[in-house]
Amino acid sequence: MALFGFEKDTLLDLTVNVIPLGILFFFIVAFAAFPAFGTDPVFSGMQFALIISMFLLLAVLTYYAGKAVENAEKENGELGHED
């Protein structure tokens, strides 16, 4: 079973980044449901911009890291079969 085109071993490697993504997602939902610092549009906008930008950057980094791991495994597998 391939999720997002990644094999099971690659997904296990990527859990290092999936856990912080879950934590960031939790805080996005928590701050949207219960505004801890009030509802000032400037401060709330800055807060959500920081959290959401970190979430998106980490998600993109995780995707490309997974692609790099899969490509390295394919290259290593191809080299191993030639011997």
N, C-alpha and C positions, 0 to 999 in steps of 0.2 A: 504494500500500500504506500503510495507516494503522496505526501501532502505538500502542496505548493511545488511539486516537481522534485522534491528532495527525498532521498532514501532514508530509511529508519536510522542508520548510523549518523547521517548528517544532521538529522533532527535532534538526536541526542547531543551532538556537539553544539548545536545552536541553543540549547536550553539555558546556557550561560547568559544569553541575551534576552531570552523570552521571559525569564523571571523579572528582570527590571522593567520590561515592557508592561507586564501585569501590574507591577507596583505603580508605575506612572499612570496606567489606565485607571486604577483604583482611585488615585488622588484626583484625576480629572473628574471622575464621576462624583466623588465625595465633595469636592469644592463646588461643583455645579449644583448639587443637591443641598448642601449646607455651607453657605458662604461664610467662612471663618473670619474673614477680614472685612466684612461689610459688602455692600453692593456698589461701591464707587466704580464707575465705568473705567476710569483710568487704571486704577490699581488692579481691578479684576481682569481687565484686558491685558495688562502686562503679565499678570500671574498666569493666565491661560496661554498667552503667547509663549512664555518660557516653557511651560510644562508640555504643551502640544508640540512645540518645535523640537524639544528633546525626544519626545515619543516618536515623531516622524523620522528624525535623523537616526535614532537607534534602530527603527524598523528597516530603513533603507540599508544601513550598515549591516544588519543581520542578514538581509536578503543577499547582498553581494558577498558577504562572508560565506554564506552557504553555497553560493555558486562557485566561489573560489575553492572551497573544500571539495566539492563534487568534481571540479575539473582536475584538481590535484590527484584525487583518488583514481579518476579515469586514466590520467597519464601514468600514474604509478602502476596501475593494473595492466596497462598495455605494455609497459616496459618489463614487467614481471613475466608476462606470457611469452616474450620473445626469447628468453634464455632457455 
